[in-house]
């Protein structure tokens, strides 16, 4: 396993960053937003949302997978976000 990946998993949830990549009007993105917001609020992790239509690189990489959730910049989930799996990824 990559030592950097192992080190990032040992960070406490308050030092983690979850990024939700989606687009306006996407019902799956709204569902993902609710899960990400709830889990991050519960464990104290920071989160942000990025509009795939405003970023050419995100569009190229993830268009067919939105919504996409990244944890510390690494792809974690797409389409449907599992609350328990996200909690585990954040170390909670």
N, C-alpha and C positions, 0 to 999 in steps of 0.2 A: 504494500500500500504506500502511496505517496506520503512522505512525512509531513508535508504542508497540509494535506487534507486531514491527517490525523490530528495535527495541532489545532486546526480550525474547529474540529468537533469538540475539543476540550474547552473551548471558550464558553463562559457562562452565557445564558440566553441574552442578558443585557448588552453583550458585546457583539451580538449577531445582527445581520441585516438581511431581511427578507424583501425581495423585489417581486412585485406582481406585474407581469407584462401582459397587457390586454389592449382593448380598444373600446371606445364609447359605443353603447348600444348592444354589447355582447352579453347575453343572459348568463352564459357560463362564467364570464368575467365577474359579473355581479355576485354570483354564488361564491366564486373563489375569493373575492374581496371580503365577503362576510366571514369566511373561515379564517383567512389570513389576519384580519383585524381582530377577531375574537381570540385566536391563539396567541398572537403577538401581545395583545393587551394583557392576557392572562399570565404569560411568562416573562413579560418585560422586554421583549425583543423589539428592535426598531423595524419599521417597514416603510416601503415606498411603492408608488405605483408609476409605471411608465406606459405611455401610449405608443403602441407599436406603429401607429400611422405617422408618428412624428420622428421616428428614428430608423433610418434606412438599414442600418446593421441589424437591429432587432427584427425588423421586418424580414430581412433576408434569412435570418437564422430560425425564426420562430413562427412565421405567419400561419403555417398549417397546424400549429400545436396550441394556439392561444385558448385559454389563458395559460401562461407559463409562470411557474414560481421558481425563483432562484433563491438559494440560501448562500450568503456570502459569495455571490457571483457565480455559483455552480448550479446547473439545472437540477431541480429537486423533483418537480411534478409538472404535469400538463393536463389540460382538459378538465379533470376533476381533482380537487385538492382534498386529500384525506387528513382530517383533523388530527388523528392519533399519530399518523406518520410524520406530520409536520412538527408536532410536539417532540417526538423522539429525535428528529433531525436537529432540533434546537437544544437538545440536551435536557429537556424538561420531563 
